[in-house]
């Protein structure tokens, strides 16, 4: 279990993908992947902090990306 969490965390950090894209890649749900990243805190705290920072950055631009997707859809 812990090994999978580290693999998932490394993939997210290397590719800079969103939690949705990473969950699709690993064939698991977003909630499971999110729970894995919370459990990362107990396995590798430094990696957890990097993931947390990345997810906060993704949350900051989420509304912008959603607006751009909607604009593209209706053009």
C-alpha positions as CSV (number, residue, x, y, z in Angstrom):
1,X,0.0,0.0,0.0
2,X,2.7,2.5,1.0
3,X,4.7,1.8,-2.2
4,X,1.6,2.6,-4.3
5,X,1.2,5.9,-2.5
6,X,4.8,6.8,-3.2
7,X,4.5,5.9,-6.9
8,X,1.3,8.0,-7.2
9,X,3.0,11.0,-5.4
10,X,6.0,10.8,-7.6
11,X,3.9,10.7,-10.7
12,X,1.9,13.8,-9.6
13,X,5.1,15.7,-8.7
14,X,6.9,14.8,-12.0
15,X,4.0,15.4,-14.4
16,X,2.3,18.3,-12.4
17,X,-1.1,16.8,-13.2
18,X,-4.3,17.4,-11.4
19,X,-5.8,14.9,-9.0
20,X,-8.4,14.1,-11.6
21,X,-5.9,13.2,-14.3
22,X,-3.7,11.2,-11.9
23,X,-6.7,9.2,-10.7
24,X,-7.6,8.4,-14.4
25,X,-4.0,7.4,-15.0
26,X,-4.0,5.0,-12.0
27,X,-7.5,3.7,-12.6
28,X,-8.8,4.8,-9.2
29,X,-11.3,7.4,-8.0
30,X,-10.4,10.9,-7.1
31,X,-11.4,10.4,-3.5
32,X,-9.2,7.3,-3.1
33,X,-6.2,9.2,-4.6
34,X,-6.9,12.2,-2.4
35,X,-7.0,9.9,0.7
36,X,-3.7,8.3,-0.4
37,X,-2.1,11.8,-0.6
38,X,-3.4,12.5,2.9
39,X,-1.8,9.3,4.1
40,X,1.5,10.3,2.5
41,X,1.9,12.6,5.5
42,X,2.7,9.5,7.6
43,X,5.0,7.9,5.0
44,X,7.1,10.8,3.6
45,X,6.3,14.2,5.1
46,X,8.5,16.3,2.8
47,X,6.8,14.7,-0.3
48,X,3.4,15.4,1.3
49,X,4.2,19.1,1.7
50,X,5.2,19.2,-2.0
51,X,1.9,17.6,-3.0
52,X,-0.1,19.8,-0.7
53,X,1.6,22.9,-2.3
54,X,0.9,21.7,-5.8
55,X,-2.8,21.0,-5.0
56,X,-3.2,24.5,-3.5
57,X,-1.8,25.9,-6.7
58,X,-4.2,23.8,-8.8
59,X,-7.1,25.1,-6.6
60,X,-6.1,28.7,-7.2
61,X,-6.4,28.4,-11.0
62,X,-9.3,26.0,-11.1
63,X,-11.9,28.7,-11.8
64,X,-9.8,30.1,-14.6
65,X,-9.4,26.7,-16.2
66,X,-13.1,26.0,-15.9
67,X,-13.9,29.4,-17.5
68,X,-11.5,28.7,-20.4
69,X,-13.0,25.2,-21.0
70,X,-16.5,26.7,-21.1
71,X,-15.4,29.5,-23.5
72,X,-13.8,26.9,-25.8
73,X,-16.9,24.7,-25.6
74,X,-19.2,27.5,-26.9
75,X,-17.0,29.0,-29.6
